[in-house]
């Protein structure tokens, strides 16, 4: 039987040099090394010690390798809900920035987006400021952005399909817009989607949303509500995001994953994936 606090170290993202692997084994006291395809190594019985220091972490980063200490024996099927942020997480772009591009204001909007993601300005205020710059934009550009700009992040489809096959419920929780989350929900088979509804009048974007803005608090509240409705415990939830607006949502999950995220988000997440695709989440678990 696996001890309750037994952990492994998963290293992924590319081939790990032998000298660095040896240093990781020595630093963590791992009892065995288990190579897994493709380019994943699991150090069995590895412990997070002081010897696994900033120097080794720096070397792993230099080799563009992701790492995570994970509980032994944990399977994806042990979880019951997985929640994704949309912009720059499930998909590769920020939809509001791409809309702004059609208005000739991408630089102005993108700079506010970056500040909001770093947590430097309040999300509600940042969204209102960015939306005001889109006032009068032809609503037909929504379809153009979806068709021409929206792409799934690497490994997104693989992670989603594996989660669905393992019996997890799936959700998109986004401060973005329903036009995009609903299309993704339907096309990819998500169970739930929560986001902001753009106000459109006379075929034009008004620069406002309908109802309350979906911010960090609303995303966290939605996870809590879903867990209550579905009788799911916090430690059965996986939440994946990249910015400050995801932190409260991630705090309501047993496993939080910072995906190519801002430093402040990485610091508070269970796991950070900086180089792997979203399917790197699957390597954190034992095979079924």
N, C-alpha and C positions, 0 to 999 in steps of 0.2 A: 504493500500500500504506500502511495506517495505521501510523505510528510506534508502537513498542511501548509507550511511556509517554504517548501522546497521550490527553487526557481531554476530556470535555464536562461542562458543568454543567447538571443537570436541576433545574428549579424547578417545583413543582406544588402543588396544593391549592386554587387559586383564581386569579382574574385578578391579574396583577402590574401595578402602576402603571408608566406609561412612564418616569417619572423614576428609579424603582428599577431597572427593567430596564437603563436607560442606565448607571447606576452599577455594576451587576453586570458589564456588558460592559467598561466601562473598567477595573474592578478586576481582571478575570481575563484581559484581552487576548483575549477571544473574537473569532473571525474572522467568525462569522455567527450569526444567531438563527433557530431553526427552531421555529415554533409547532406544537404537536401537540394534537389534541383528546383529551379535553376539558380545557381550562385547564392545559395543560402546555407549558413552553417548554424547549427544549434549546439551550444556548449552545455552539456548535461550537468546539472548540479552546480551551476555557476552562481556565485553570490556577489551582490554589490558590496564591494569592500573599499576601503580607503586606497588600496593599491590600484583599483580601477579608477585612476585619477584623471585629472584634466589633460595630462600628457597623452594617455591612451585615447581618450575621447577626441583629442585634437588629431591624432594620427588616423583614427577612423574617419573623421571628417575630411582629412586631406585625401583619403582614398575614396571619398564619396560613398561611404558605407553607413547605413542606418543600423542602429543597435537598440535592443530593448531587453530588460530583464522581465521574464514572464513566468507566471505560475506553472509548475509542472502539471501535466495532465489536463490542462484546460482545453476544451474543444469549442469550436464555433457554436455548436448546438447547445452549449450550456447557456447561451444568451437567447433572448426572446424578442429583442427590438434593436434595430440599428437605425440611427438618424444621421442624415447627411446635411451639412450646409450645402447650398447650391453654388454660388459664385466663387470661382477659384478653388473649389473643392470638388464637387461632383462634376462640374464643367470647368473648362480652362480659362474662361473669361469672366469679367465683371459686366453683366448685361447693361447696367446703367451707363458704364463708360462707353460701351459700343453704341448705345442709343445716342449718347452725346456726340459721338463721332459723326453721325448723320446730321447733327445740328451744327457741326463745326466747332464744338466746344469740348472735345474730348480731354484736352490737357487740363482745362479748368476743373472739370468734373473729376477726372482721375486723381488729381492732387488732393481733393477733398476725400475721395474714397480711400486713398492711402492713409491719410491722417486718422480717419475713422477706424480703419482696420488695426492701426497701431494703438488705438484707444486714446488718442490725443484730444479728440472732440466727441461730444455726445452723438450717438448714432441718429437719434430722432432729428436733431438739429442738422446733422450732416446730410441726411436724406432730404430734408426740406430744402436745404440750400442747393443740392444737386438737382432736385426735381424742378425747382424754379427756373433753372437754366434750360429745361426741356419744354417749357411752356410754348405751345403753338406748333410743336413738331407733329408732322403727319403720322397718325397711328399705324399706317401701313408699314412703317419701318420696323415695327415689332416683328412682323413675319420675316422681314429681310434679315434682321439680326439673328433670329432663330435659325433660319435656313443657311445663312452665309457665315455666321460667326460662332455659333454655339457648337462646341465639340465636347464630348465626354472626356474627362481626365483619363490618362492611361490607367488601365486596370479597373476602372469603375464598373464596367459591365461584368467582369469576372467576379469582383467582390459582391456585387448585387445578386448575381445569379447563385453564387455559393450560399449567400445568406438566405435567399428564398428557398433553396433546396434543403437547407438545414432547419427550416421552419421558423425563421425569424420574421417578424413583421417589419415593414420598411417605411421610412418617412423622410421627406424633404422638409427641413425647417429653415426658412430663408427670410432674410430681410429684403430679398429681391421681389420679383413681381409674378403675380399669378399667371400671366400669359405664358411665362416660361416654365414655371413649376408644374402647372397643370398639363402642359404638353409632355413634359418629361415623365410625370406621374403616369399618364395614360400609355405612352409609348414604351416605358420601361417596366411597367407593372408595379409601381410603388403602391403601398396601401394608403398612405396619407401624404398630404402636402399642405403646408401652411406658409403664407407669404403675404405681401402687400398687393392690393388691387389698385392698379392705376385708374385714375379718373379720366375718362375720354368723353369729349363733347364735340359734336359736329365733326367727327373724324379726326380731331386733334387732341393731343395730350395736353391736359390743363396745367400740369405742374403740381398736382395734388394727388393724394391717395384717398380711397373711399374707406371710411372707418378709421380705427386706431392704427397707428404705425406698428408693424411687427418689428420689435427691437430685441435686444438680448433678453430682457425680462419675459417678453411674450414667447420667445422660443423655449426658454426654460420652463415656463408655465405649461406649455403645450406638451413637453415631455412628461412632466409630472401628471398631467391630466390623462395622457395616453396610458401611463403606467397604472393609474388608478382604474381606468375603464377596462384594461386588459388583464388586470391582476398580475402585473409584472413588478418585480423588485428592482430597486436601483442597480444592484450588482448584476442584473441580467440585461443591462442596457449598454450599447456601444454608441458613442457620439463622435462624429468626425467634423472638424472645422479648421479654419485657418486664421481667423481674426479675433479681435477683442469682442466683437459682437457674438461670438460663439462661446465665450468662456462660461457664462452662466448655464447654458445648455450642457456643456461638457461636464460641468460640476454635478449635474444630475445623472451622470452615467457611471457605471462601474468601471468601464474602460473608455477613456477619452483619448482620441488620436488627433494630434496636431499635424495636419497635412500641408507640407511646404508652407509652413506658417510663419507668422511674425514671432520674434523672440519672446515677447510677453505671453503669447499663447503657448508656445513650446514649453515655457518654464512651468506652466500649471497643468500640462497634460500628462497622462499616464505614459504615453508613447509619442515620439516625434518621428515622422517620416519626411526626410528632406530630399532624398534621392530616389527612393522607390516609387512605383505607382501605387494606386489605391489597393491593388491586389496584394501589396506587401502586408496588409492587415491580416491576410489569410495565413501568412507564415508565422504569426504569433501564436497559433494554435496547433495542438497535436492533430495529426490526420484522423479522420473519422474511421 
